[in-house]
Amino acid sequence: MKKKVLGRPVRRTLVMASALALALTSVLVVLGGTSSQAAAPGGTGGSQAQGSFDSHVVASGRSAAKAAAAASYWTPRRMAAAVPMDETVGRPGSSRAGAAAAKKANKRVNVPRPVGKLFFSDGNVDAVCSATAVRGPGSNRVLTAGHCVHTGPNPQTGQPRFYSNWIFVPRYHKGKAPLNRWVANYAFVPKAWSRKHRYASDQAVLLMRKSNGKKLVKKVGGAKVVINAKQRQRKVRAWGWPAQGRYNGQLAWRCDGPTKKTNKYGARGDAVLSCTMNGGASGGPWLLRQRKGLVLWAVTSRRALARPHLIAHPLPKVVRAMIKARPS
């Protein structure tokens, strides 16, 4: 899918390690309707969210049996084979990574407990992004990118739809889930994303079931969410599970540095971070390093092909509304 935004081509792809794009194939989930999704375990009919914000919500298997089916679907083999959901902008170019090179998590800098890898399905295609557990009602919210939850209005094939079968694995490492695996019950995205493909609203919130009788945030902790932060930040750390080229998606990586304001990559008022992480890093958190605790102010939305840049938009007010929302 290509789309011209502010004069630059934007492309969403499901990519393999070889950078080969895969076609999207899926059945429709009716937003706010009663039709069911037949392709992936855990998919059920849609419903509306309670609250005044402009959003959609889809239900994803509230019964214990369906949650167990979704959890068992994700075998180590499927998890290893899942391909990144990637948003790119611009045309490929040659540039040196330099100080932008990402670094692996290590014994000195561990992956924060609330940060993890997100797995989901679109019909017969299994995909991955990155995500973060955040503070909120119920202690069961995960924040990621909107394009990791919903196709937007112009998917390559089929009709606009939610994905399904989400599981969140904090501190995922080489197929292991040291802090358990968490199944999503509901997903929220802004209409500005699902109907208009606006990158300023490329965010989504998932509501997770308990795992082994425990709530997500009670088990792993949660990041504090900051709304409408400034694009220019002096000390930022971005996390993700990139899975192209030198990266294999099995390890967490991070990039540290300052961010700048830009209008070049699909939305006005974006922030840009010099970083070599690629497909699979979408939805990963941008954390403010100068504050105590985990303070999250943006999530990776897309990346520039001409240079090693990640692009995000400071979290808008609708994110706070989604975090507080409850399905009816």
Solvent accessible surface area in square Angstrom, and as a share of the most:
residue,aa,sasa,rsa
1,M,30,0.13
2,K,137,0.58
3,K,60,0.26
4,K,138,0.59
5,V,27,0.16
6,L,84,0.42
7,G,63,0.61
8,R,91,0.33
9,P,25,0.16
10,V,0,0.00
11,R,89,0.33
12,R,3,0.01
13,T,10,0.06
14,L,0,0.00
15,V,9,0.05
16,M,83,0.37
17,A,74,0.58
18,S,88,0.57
19,A,66,0.51
20,L,112,0.56
21,A,52,0.40
22,L,52,0.26
23,A,67,0.52
24,L,3,0.01
25,T,65,0.38
26,S,29,0.19
27,V,69,0.39
28,L,61,0.30
29,V,1,0.01
30,V,51,0.29
31,L,47,0.24
32,G,31,0.30
33,G,18,0.17
34,T,134,0.78
35,S,54,0.35
36,S,77,0.49
37,Q,9,0.04
38,A,94,0.73
39,A,44,0.34
40,A,9,0.07
41,P,41,0.26
42,G,9,0.09
43,G,16,0.15
44,T,25,0.15
45,G,21,0.20
46,G,12,0.11
47,S,29,0.19
48,Q,87,0.39
49,A,22,0.17
50,Q,101,0.45
51,G,63,0.61
52,S,124,0.80
53,F,36,0.15
54,D,85,0.44
55,S,9,0.06
56,H,5,0.02
57,V,0,0.00
58,V,4,0.02
59,A,5,0.04
60,S,5,0.03
61,G,0,0.00
62,R,141,0.51
63,S,54,0.35
64,A,71,0.55
65,A,77,0.60
66,K,93,0.39
67,A,11,0.08
68,A,62,0.48
69,A,44,0.34
70,A,2,0.02
71,A,29,0.22
72,S,78,0.50
73,Y,39,0.15
74,W,2,0.01
75,T,54,0.31
76,P,96,0.60
77,R,209,0.76
78,R,95,0.35
79,M,4,0.02
80,A,65,0.50
81,A,72,0.56
82,A,14,0.11
83,V,10,0.06
84,P,3,0.02
85,M,0,0.00
86,D,3,0.02
87,E,0,0.00
88,T,7,0.04
89,V,1,0.01
90,G,17,0.16
91,R,168,0.61
92,P,113,0.71
93,G,45,0.43
94,S,116,0.75
95,S,64,0.41
96,R,229,0.83
97,A,41,0.31
98,G,61,0.59
99,A,113,0.87
100,A,8,0.06
101,A,37,0.29
102,A,5,0.04
103,K,125,0.53
104,K,99,0.42
105,A,30,0.23
106,N,69,0.35
107,K,197,0.84
108,R,198,0.72
109,V,20,0.12
110,N,91,0.47
111,V,17,0.10
112,P,24,0.15
113,R,95,0.35
114,P,8,0.05
115,V,0,0.00
116,G,0,0.00
117,K,4,0.02
118,L,0,0.00
119,F,0,0.00
120,F,0,0.00
121,S,0,0.00
122,D,0,0.00
123,G,7,0.07
124,N,142,0.73
125,V,21,0.12
126,D,25,0.13
127,A,0,0.00
128,V,2,0.01
129,C,0,0.00
130,S,0,0.00
131,A,0,0.00
132,T,0,0.00
133,A,0,0.00
134,V,0,0.00
135,R,136,0.50
136,G,28,0.27
137,P,45,0.28
138,G,32,0.30
139,S,18,0.11
140,N,30,0.15
141,R,3,0.01
142,V,0,0.00
143,L,0,0.00
144,T,0,0.00
145,A,0,0.00
146,G,0,0.00
147,H,0,0.00
148,C,0,0.00
149,V,0,0.00
150,H,0,0.00
151,T,0,0.00
152,G,0,0.00
153,P,31,0.19
154,N,78,0.40
155,P,19,0.12
156,Q,71,0.32
157,T,55,0.32
158,G,58,0.56
159,Q,109,0.48
160,P,50,0.32
161,R,1,0.00
162,F,0,0.00
163,Y,2,0.01
164,S,3,0.02
165,N,1,0.01
166,W,1,0.00
167,I,0,0.00
168,F,0,0.00
169,V,0,0.00
170,P,0,0.00
171,R,67,0.25
172,Y,2,0.01
173,H,86,0.38
174,K,124,0.53
175,G,29,0.28
176,K,144,0.61
177,A,33,0.26
178,P,79,0.50
179,L,15,0.07
180,N,36,0.18
181,R,68,0.25
182,W,0,0.00
183,V,16,0.09
184,A,1,0.01
185,N,25,0.13
186,Y,13,0.05
187,A,0,0.00
188,F,0,0.00
189,V,0,0.00
190,P,3,0.02
191,K,51,0.21
192,A,25,0.20
193,W,0,0.00
194,S,3,0.02
195,R,141,0.51
196,K,109,0.46
197,H,5,0.02
198,R,131,0.48
199,Y,3,0.01
200,A,31,0.24
201,S,13,0.09
202,D,1,0.01
203,Q,3,0.02
204,A,0,0.00
205,V,0,0.00
206,L,0,0.00
207,L,11,0.06
208,M,5,0.02
209,R,61,0.22
210,K,120,0.51
211,S,14,0.09
212,N,126,0.64
213,G,61,0.59
214,K,107,0.45
215,K,78,0.33
216,L,1,0.00
217,V,24,0.14
218,K,154,0.65
219,K,59,0.25
220,V,5,0.03
221,G,29,0.28
222,G,16,0.15
223,A,0,0.00
224,K,97,0.41
225,V,30,0.17
226,V,28,0.16
227,I,22,0.11
228,N,92,0.47
229,A,17,0.13
230,K,158,0.67
231,Q,36,0.16
232,R,163,0.60
233,Q,27,0.12
234,R,187,0.68
235,K,97,0.41
236,V,0,0.00
237,R,39,0.14
238,A,0,0.00
239,W,1,0.01
240,G,0,0.00
241,W,0,0.00
242,P,0,0.00
243,A,12,0.09
244,Q,15,0.07
245,G,67,0.65
246,R,155,0.56
247,Y,6,0.02
248,N,97,0.50
249,G,3,0.03
250,Q,32,0.14
251,L,31,0.16
252,A,4,0.03
253,W,23,0.08
254,R,9,0.03
255,C,4,0.02
256,D,55,0.29
257,G,18,0.17
258,P,87,0.55
259,T,5,0.03
260,K,134,0.57
261,K,91,0.39
262,T,16,0.09
263,N,68,0.35
264,K,111,0.47
265,Y,17,0.06
266,G,7,0.07
267,A,12,0.09
268,R,164,0.60
269,G,9,0.09
270,D,0,0.00
271,A,0,0.00
272,V,14,0.08
273,L,1,0.01
274,S,51,0.33
275,C,1,0.01
276,T,26,0.15
277,M,4,0.02
278,N,23,0.12
279,G,0,0.00
280,G,1,0.01
281,A,1,0.01
282,S,4,0.03
283,G,0,0.00
284,G,0,0.00
285,P,0,0.00
286,W,0,0.00
287,L,8,0.04
288,L,5,0.02
289,R,112,0.41
290,Q,96,0.43
291,R,122,0.44
292,K,198,0.84
293,G,59,0.56
294,L,47,0.23
295,V,7,0.04
296,L,0,0.00
297,W,0,0.00
298,A,0,0.00
299,V,3,0.02
300,T,4,0.02
301,S,2,0.01
302,R,2,0.01
303,R,37,0.14
304,A,8,0.06
305,L,50,0.25
306,A,48,0.37
307,R,118,0.43
308,P,30,0.19
309,H,35,0.16
310,L,1,0.01
311,I,0,0.00
312,A,0,0.00
313,H,31,0.14
314,P,8,0.05
315,L,0,0.00
316,P,28,0.18
317,K,142,0.60
318,V,28,0.16
319,V,0,0.00
320,R,111,0.40
321,A,30,0.23
322,M,0,0.00
323,I,11,0.05
324,K,123,0.52
325,A,5,0.04
326,R,130,0.47
327,P,30,0.19
328,S,81,0.52
